[in-house]
Amino acid sequence: MNLENFIQNQISIFKILYFCLLSFPEAIIKSLGLSFLFSITYFFSMMYANNEIIALYNAGISLTRIKTPILLISILLVILTFFFNETLSIPLTREKNLFFNQLIGISNNYDNRNITISDQKNNFVIYANKYKDETQEITNCIIVFTDENNKLRKKIVSEKGKYNPDSKEWTFYNNIVYEIEGNKVKITNQSEYLSPFIDTDPQVFKNLTNDVKTMDLKLAADYIKKIRFLNPDKYSQIATDFYQRLFECLSPLVMIIIACSVNYKFKKNVLLFSILSCICIAVVYYVVQMLTLILAHQGIIQPALGSLFPFAFILLFTALSSRLLRKL
């Protein structure tokens, strides 16, 4: 998918190989679930095809006893996958994205447009036409202050606002201030306006929709908490990506549960039909996941539900199918 960019920018083969090396941990994470699905399916299908299961039954070993160690290993695998993803895969993915942007000449800026931030604690709303990350400035701003009863108290139209990292405050320049005094509106011009109530972190103005998947986990969690109250319109999309990152480690567990729940009692072509059965259930899982993530991105369902519902659906489906198979 990046071949055209590599050719147009005349990227050397060594840089391309380095780019592929940085992508390797991410590829492991994505392929881990399906690899366990096929390996466990092969194990059970061969055991049934060669009638080894009959020998195990005669020795007093139940199928549950065979599946229990596999499921326990899958739980351990989820934990290891999570730490592998957070400690190696995500940092290298972050480095890969930066390296790719350098290769094709794209600057890594987080500039954003048409941002609205709401602070319910200090009762104000900021609208900015543009945010420039390099200078931490917002331009063409409108700040609206309300009282405890949500009645309009003051409005400021500002040419630009600049963040001071030392004092952690915003200074607004070339302002028109509208203040409501009883039934009258007082209009004044101020070259500079500084309010101790406006201490919003500049990162909430950034365009971080994609970066929430690759930024430090603690920083991403703090950002989600802030964006929920300061920019509710963006919360659903960003939070869904964050929870998808957290629960991506469940994919191997889901695939192993699918492989353990399939009926291997086929009379012929046990391996082929077993693999087809597993693939069909896995496709259902990924389709349900795709639909729930779309709904979560649009705010129709809770962000965490977008990643957890497919997992719960497969657990319920496999439990019902296993119970049904015992009766047949």
N, C-alpha and C positions, 0 to 999 in steps of 0.2 A: 504493500500500500504506500510505502515511502519511496519506491524505486524512482518515480518520476522526479521527485525533489532531489534525490541523490544525483541523478543524471544531469539535471539542469544546473545544479550548483557544482558539478564536477568534484564530487566528494571522493576521496581516495578509498581504496578497498580496506585499508587498516582502520580508518575512522568508522567505516560501515560495520566492520567486525567488532569494534569496541562498542558501537551502538547496540549490536545484537547481544553482546555479552551483558550489557546493562539490562536488557530485556529478559534475560534468562530466568531470574527468580520470579518475575511476574508470570512468565509462561508456565513455570512449575506449579504455581498456585492455581492457575486456570485449568491445568490438565490433571491435577491430582485426583479430583473427584471421579472423572471418567476412567482414569487408569485403574482405580480401585474397583469401580463398577465392573469393568471387563475382567479383571483378575479374579474377583470373587465369583462372578458368574461362571467363569471357566472352571474354577475349583469345584463348585457344586454340580455343574452340568456333567463334568467328567466322573464325579463320584456316583451320580445316578446312572450315567451311560454305561459304566463298567460294573454296575451292581455292587459297588463297594458299600453303599448305604445299607444293603441287606446284611452284610457282615458286621457292620457297626451296630445295627439294631439287635442282631443275635448276641453281640457281646454286651448288651445292656446299655449302650451309649445312645442317648436320644438326640434328636436333631437340635433341640434347644441347647443341649450341652455343647454341641459343635458350634452353634451360632454365638453363644455367650462370649467366648474369648474374642471373637471377631468384633462384636459390638463394643466390648470394653476397649479394645485397641483403637476403634474408631473414635471414642471419646478422647483418648490420649492424643490421637492424631489431630483432633480439632484444636486442642490446646497448643500443640506444637506448631500447627499451621498458623494460628493467630500470632504467636511470638515470631515466627519466621517472617510473616507478612509485615509486622510492625518494625522489626529490627533490621531486616535486610531488604525485603522486596520493595517496600514503600520508599525508603531512602534512595535506593538505586533507581527506582522509577522517577523520583524527583530529579535525580542527577541526569537520568536519560532525557527527560523533557527539556531541561536546561541545555544539555549538550546538543539536542536536536535543533532547538531554536538558534543556537550559535552556528550550527552547520548551515542552516538555510537563511540566516541573516534576519531573524525575527527578534525584536527586543522584548524582554520579559517585563512588560509593564502591566499594572493592575488598574489602569485608568477606567473610569466608569462614567455612565451618563444617566441622567434622570433618576436620581436617588432620593427617596423619601425616608427619613429616619424619625421615629416617634419615641420619645422618652417619657413614659408614664410617671416615673418617679419625680421628675422635675417639671412635669407639665409643659412640655414644648414639643414642637414638630419642626424639623428642618427639611426643606427641599433644596436640592442643588442640581443645577443643570449639568455640571461636569465636575468630576474629581480627578485631580492630577497627582499621581502617587509619588512622582519624583520630588515634588516640592511640598507634598501634603497640603494641597490647597483645594478649596471648592469655590466654584464661580457661579454668579447669578443665583444667589441664595435668597430664600424666603424663610424667615423664622417666625413662628406663631407661638405665643405664650398664652396659656389659659389658666384660669383659677381652679380651685378644688372642685367646683361645680361644672367644669368644662366650658365655661363662658369665656369668650375672647377678651383678653386683657391687653395684649400688645402684639404688634406685628412689625417686623423689621425686614426691609428689602435691601439687600447688600450686594455690592459688586463682586466681592470675593471674601473668603475667610481663610485664615492660615493657622495651622496648629503649631503650638509651642510645646515641644517634647519635654522641656524642663519644668514648666509650670503645669503642663497637661491641661492647657486651656486654649480656646479658640479666640482669635482676634479678627473682627470683621471690619472691612474698610469701605468707605464711601456709602454710608447708610442713610436710608430714609426711615425714620422711626414713627410709627403710628401708635399713640397711646390713648386708650379709652378712659375718659374721666367723666363719670356720670353719663349724661346724654350727649357729650361732646367728644370729638376726636382731636387730639393735639398732634400736630405734624411738625417734626424737627429733623434737621440734617446733622449728621454726626460723621466726622471723618474716620473715627475709630470707635468700635464698640466692643467692650470686653465684659463677659458675664461669667461669674464663678459657677453658675448652674450648668453651663454648657461645657462638659468635660468628656464628650463622646470620643472614644478611641477611633483614630483614623481608619483602622482596619475594617470597621463596619461599612465604610464607604467604598472599599475596594471591591473589585470584581473577582470574588474568590469561589465562584460556583464550581470550578474544576479543581481548585487547589485544596478543597476540604478533604479530598481523597488522598492527598499526598503530604499535607502539612503534619507537623508533630501532633500526636494524638491528644495530648493535654491542651495544646493550643486550639485544636479543632473543637474540642468539647467546650472550652470557654467561649469560643466564637459562636457556637450554636446557641449557648445560653443568652448571649448578648443579642444576637440577630433575631431571636424569637420576640423580643419586646421592642427592639429598635427598628426592625424592618420586617414586619410580619408577611409582606408580600413575597419576600425571598426565602422565608423560613422553610416552607414545605419542600422546595426544590433542594436547598442546601442540606437540610436535615435528613432527607431521604438518601442523598449520596453518602452522608456520614454513617447512617445506620447500615447501608449496604456494605460499606467498608468494614464495619464491625462484625457483621454476621456473614461475611463471605467465607469465613473459616468453617461454616456449617455445611458447605457444599460436599466435602468428602463423606461426612456423616450421613447426609441424605442419600448419596449414591450407594453407600454400603447398606443402609436400611432397605433400599429398593432391591439390591442384589440378594439380600437375605429373605425377602418376602415373596419372591417370585416362585411360582410352581414349576418344579423341574421334572414333573412326572410325565414327560412326553415319551411316546412309544418309539419315535424315530427322530433322527436329527436333533438330539437333545441340546447340543451346544448352539446350533443355529437358532432354534426357536426360543431358547432361553435368552440369548443375546437380543433377539428382536423384542421379546417381552420387556426386558430391562430398558431398552432404548425407548420403547413406546411410553413407559412410565416416566422416564427421565425427560422426554419431550413435553409431557403433560406438566411436569414440575417447572421446567423453564418457561413454558407458555404462561402458566399461572403467575410465575415470578415477574415476567415481563408486564402482564396486565396490572398486577398490584403495584409495581413500581411506577407505572404511568399514573395510576390513580393517586398514589402518594405524592408524586411530583406536582400534581394539580391541586393538592390539598383536599381531595375528596375523602381520603382515609388518613389515619395517623401515619407519620413517616416511618416509625418503627414497624408498623403493621405491614408495610410494603415488603419488608425483608422477612418477617417472621411468619406471615400468613402462609406462604408456599410451604415452609417447613412443617407447620402444623397440619396443613392439608395433606401432605404426603404421609405424615405419621398416622393420621386418621384413616387415610386410604389403605395403607399397608396393614393396619390393624384389622380393618373390616375384611380385606381380601384374605388375610391369613386365617381369620376365623371362618370365613366361608369355605376356604379350601379344606379345612379340617373336617367339615361336614360332608364334603363330596367323597 
